[in-house]
């Protein structure tokens, strides 16, 4: 009977040892999975930082483009004033030309 309980104890010990090994394996797998997720998370953080940097650069570019558009609008306004002045001068020139022709007759 002593050998039967000894065999039973060995069997329980071996079974417990196998369960412990299985649990250790599961924990190692979980730690590896966690490490992979942390690594992916750090890469996503780098990607977010890179995206934020690019966004800031784009924002600066948009501000420069806006300033350039305002300058272009100002130049356009000045060109319109010059065009009006040229048209007035042209009309005056036509009137003077008609007056000179009238005086030559």
PASEBA-1860 file (N, C-alpha, C; in nm, 3 decimals):
! residues 105
1> XXXXXXXX> 0.081/-0.118/0.000/0.000/0.000/0.000/0.086/0.125/0.000 ~ 0.202/0.111/0.061/0.291/0.225/0.066/0.335/0.261/-0.074 ~ 0.353/0.158/-0.156/0.398/0.187/-0.291/0.286/0.248/-0.374 ~ 0.160/0.213/-0.346/0.047/0.270/-0.419/0.033/0.417/-0.387 ~ 0.047/0.455/-0.259/0.035/0.596/-0.225/0.158/0.672/-0.271 ~ 0.273/0.606/-0.272/0.395/0.668/-0.322/0.383/0.695/-0.472 ~ 0.326/0.601/-0.544/0.304/0.617/-0.687/0.202/0.729/-0.711 ~ 0.100/0.731/-0.627/-0.002/0.834/-0.640/0.058/0.972/-0.611
9> XXXXXXXX> 0.144/0.979/-0.510/0.208/1.106/-0.476/0.299/1.152/-0.589 ~ 0.374/1.057/-0.645/0.461/1.090/-0.759/0.378/1.138/-0.878 ~ 0.267/1.072/-0.899/0.179/1.109/-1.008/0.126/1.251/-0.987 ~ 0.082/1.283/-0.865/0.034/1.418/-0.834/0.148/1.520/-0.850 ~ 0.269/1.481/-0.807/0.383/1.572/-0.818/0.415/1.601/-0.964 ~ 0.415/1.495/-1.045/0.443/1.511/-1.187/0.333/1.595/-1.252 ~ 0.209/1.569/-1.215/0.097/1.645/-1.271/0.106/1.792/-1.230 ~ 0.137/1.818/-1.103/0.152/1.955/-1.056/0.268/2.024/-1.126
17> XXXXXXXX> 0.375/1.951/-1.144/0.492/2.005/-1.213/0.457/2.041/-1.357 ~ 0.378/1.957/-1.424/0.338/1.982/-1.563/0.245/2.104/-1.569 ~ 0.150/2.116/-1.472/0.062/2.232/-1.470/0.140/2.361/-1.445 ~ 0.238/2.352/-1.355/0.322/2.468/-1.327/0.400/2.508/-1.452 ~ 0.454/2.410/-1.523/0.528/2.437/-1.647/0.435/2.500/-1.751 ~ 0.313/2.450/-1.760/0.216/2.508/-1.854/0.184/2.654/-1.818 ~ 0.164/2.679/-1.688/0.135/2.816/-1.643/0.254/2.908/-1.671 ~ 0.373/2.860/-1.647/0.493/2.940/-1.675/0.499/2.970/-1.824
25> XXXXXXXX> 0.470/2.871/-1.907/0.471/2.891/-2.052/0.367/2.995/-2.093 ~ 0.247/2.988/-2.036/0.142/3.085/-2.066/0.187/3.225/-2.024 ~ 0.248/3.237/-1.905/0.296/3.367/-1.859/0.406/3.421/-1.949 ~ 0.497/3.335/-1.993/0.603/3.378/-2.084/0.542/3.427/-2.216 ~ 0.445/3.355/-2.267/0.377/3.397/-2.390/0.305/3.531/-2.371 ~ 0.241/3.548/-2.255/0.173/3.674/-2.227/0.272/3.790/-2.217 ~ 0.386/3.766/-2.154/0.489/3.870/-2.143/0.542/3.905/-2.282 ~ 0.563/3.804/-2.366/0.610/3.830/-2.503/0.506/3.912/-2.580
33> XXXXXXXX> 0.381/3.878/-2.563/0.273/3.952/-2.630/0.270/4.097/-2.580 ~ 0.283/4.114/-2.450/0.286/4.248/-2.393/0.405/4.327/-2.446 ~ 0.520/4.264/-2.457/0.639/4.333/-2.509/0.616/4.376/-2.654 ~ 0.553/4.290/-2.734/0.524/4.326/-2.873/0.427/4.445/-2.879 ~ 0.326/4.443/-2.793/0.231/4.553/-2.792/0.297/4.684/-2.748 ~ 0.386/4.677/-2.650/0.457/4.797/-2.606/0.545/4.849/-2.718 ~ 0.611/4.758/-2.789/0.697/4.799/-2.900/0.612/4.865/-3.010 ~ 0.499/4.806/-3.042/0.410/4.866/-3.141/0.360/5.002/-3.093
41> XXXXXXXX> 0.329/5.009/-2.966/0.283/5.135/-2.909/0.389/5.243/-2.919 ~ 0.513/5.206/-2.897/0.619/5.307/-2.906/0.636/5.352/-3.051 ~ 0.620/5.262/-3.144/0.629/5.301/-3.285/0.514/5.392/-3.322 ~ 0.395/5.363/-3.270/0.281/5.449/-3.302/0.303/5.587/-3.242 ~ 0.366/5.592/-3.126/0.398/5.721/-3.066/0.495/5.799/-3.154 ~ 0.595/5.729/-3.207/0.689/5.794/-3.299/0.616/5.844/-3.424 ~ 0.524/5.764/-3.474/0.448/5.804/-3.593/0.364/5.927/-3.561 ~ 0.302/5.929/-3.443/0.221/6.045/-3.404/0.308/6.169/-3.392
49> XXXXXXXX> 0.426/6.155/-3.333/0.517/6.269/-3.320/0.560/6.319/-3.458 ~ 0.590/6.225/-3.547/0.629/6.263/-3.684/0.514/6.335/-3.754 ~ 0.393/6.285/-3.736/0.275/6.348/-3.796/0.253/6.488/-3.740 ~ 0.270/6.503/-3.609/0.253/6.635/-3.547/0.357/6.733/-3.601 ~ 0.480/6.686/-3.618/0.586/6.771/-3.672/0.551/6.813/-3.815 ~ 0.507/6.719/-3.896/0.467/6.751/-4.033/0.350/6.848/-4.036 ~ 0.255/6.828/-3.944/0.139/6.917/-3.937/0.184/7.059/-3.903 ~ 0.278/7.071/-3.808/0.329/7.203/-3.771/0.399/7.269/-3.890
57> XXXXXXXX> 0.473/7.190/-3.965/0.539/7.245/-4.083/0.436/7.288/-4.186 ~ 0.331/7.211/-4.203/0.225/7.247/-4.297/0.155/7.375/-4.251 ~ 0.136/7.388/-4.120/0.071/7.507/-4.067/0.155/7.631/-4.100 ~ 0.286/7.620/-4.085/0.375/7.731/-4.119/0.364/7.763/-4.269 ~ 0.361/7.660/-4.351/0.346/7.679/-4.495/0.215/7.747/-4.531 ~ 0.109/7.711/-4.461/-0.022/7.772/-4.485/-0.019/7.920/-4.446 ~ 0.048/7.951/-4.334/0.059/8.091/-4.292/0.136/8.173/-4.396 ~ 0.243/8.117/-4.450/0.320/8.186/-4.553/0.234/8.205/-4.678
65> XXXXXXXX> 0.159/8.102/-4.716/0.072/8.112/-4.833/-0.035/8.218/-4.812 ~ -0.089/8.225/-4.691/-0.190/8.327/-4.661/-0.130/8.467/-4.673 ~ -0.010/8.485/-4.620/0.057/8.616/-4.631/0.082/8.651/-4.777 ~ 0.124/8.553/-4.856/0.146/8.576/-4.999/0.017/8.612/-5.071 ~ -0.092/8.548/-5.035/-0.221/8.580/-5.097/-0.265/8.722/-5.064 ~ -0.238/8.765/-4.941/-0.272/8.903/-4.903/-0.188/9.002/-4.986 ~ -0.059/8.969/-5.005/0.027/9.055/-5.087/-0.023/9.061/-5.231 ~ -0.063/8.945/-5.282/-0.115/8.940/-5.419/-0.242/9.023/-5.432
73> XXXXXXXX> -0.330/9.016/-5.330/-0.454/9.095/-5.332/-0.420/9.244/-5.333 ~ -0.320/9.284/-5.255/-0.279/9.424/-5.252/-0.222/9.467/-5.387 ~ -0.139/9.382/-5.445/-0.082/9.413/-5.578/-0.194/9.424/-5.681 ~ -0.292/9.334/-5.673/-0.405/9.339/-5.767/-0.481/9.470/-5.754 ~ -0.502/9.514/-5.631/-0.571/9.642/-5.609/-0.492/9.756/-5.671 ~ -0.360/9.757/-5.651/-0.277/9.862/-5.709/-0.279/9.857/-5.862 ~ -0.277/9.737/-5.916/-0.284/9.724/-6.062/-0.418/9.776/-6.115 ~ -0.525/9.752/-6.042/-0.656/9.803/-6.083/-0.656/9.956/-6.084
81> XXXXXXXX> -0.596/10.016/-5.978/-0.587/10.162/-5.975/-0.505/10.214/-6.094 ~ -0.394/10.147/-6.124/-0.311/10.188/-6.237/-0.386/10.173/-6.368 ~ -0.466/10.065/-6.380/-0.545/10.044/-6.501/-0.648/10.156/-6.519 ~ -0.713/10.193/-6.410/-0.809/10.304/-6.416/-0.740/10.433/-6.458 ~ -0.622/10.456/-6.402/-0.546/10.576/-6.436/-0.507/10.575/-6.584 ~ -0.463/10.460/-6.634/-0.427/10.448/-6.776/-0.549/10.472/-6.864 ~ -0.663/10.416/-6.825/-0.787/10.437/-6.903/-0.825/10.585/-6.906 ~ -0.813/10.653/-6.791/-0.845/10.796/-6.787/-0.749/10.874/-6.876
89> XXXXXXXX> -0.620/10.837/-6.868/-0.520/10.906/-6.951/-0.547/10.881/-7.099 ~ -0.588/10.762/-7.134/-0.619/10.728/-7.272/-0.738/10.809/-7.321 ~ -0.840/10.820/-7.237/-0.958/10.899/-7.275/-0.919/11.046/-7.294 ~ -0.838/11.095/-7.202/-0.792/11.234/-7.213/-0.709/11.252/-7.339 ~ -0.625/11.155/-7.371/-0.543/11.161/-7.492/-0.632/11.164/-7.616 ~ -0.736/11.085/-7.618/-0.828/11.085/-7.732/-0.895/11.222/-7.746 ~ -0.936/11.280/-7.635/-0.998/11.412/-7.640/-0.900/11.517/-7.692 ~ -0.777/11.512/-7.643/-0.675/11.608/-7.688/-0.645/11.587/-7.836
97> XXXXXXXX> -0.640/11.462/-7.879/-0.615/11.433/-8.020/-0.727/11.490/-8.106 ~ -0.852/11.476/-8.064/-0.965/11.533/-8.139/-0.957/11.686/-8.143 ~ -0.918/11.745/-8.029/-0.906/11.891/-8.026/-0.795/11.939/-8.120 ~ -0.682/11.866/-8.124/-0.571/11.903/-8.214/-0.617/11.890/-8.359 ~ -0.689/11.786/-8.392/-0.739/11.768/-8.529/-0.836/11.881/-8.565 ~ -0.920/11.916/-8.466/-1.017/12.023/-8.491/-0.943/12.155/-8.514 ~ -0.836/12.178/-8.443/-0.760/12.302/-8.461/-0.684/12.303/-8.591 ~ -0.650/12.186/-8.643/-0.576/12.179/-8.770/-0.666/12.205/-8.886
105> X> -0.793/12.195/-8.874/-0.885/12.213/-8.986/-0.907/12.353/-9.014
END
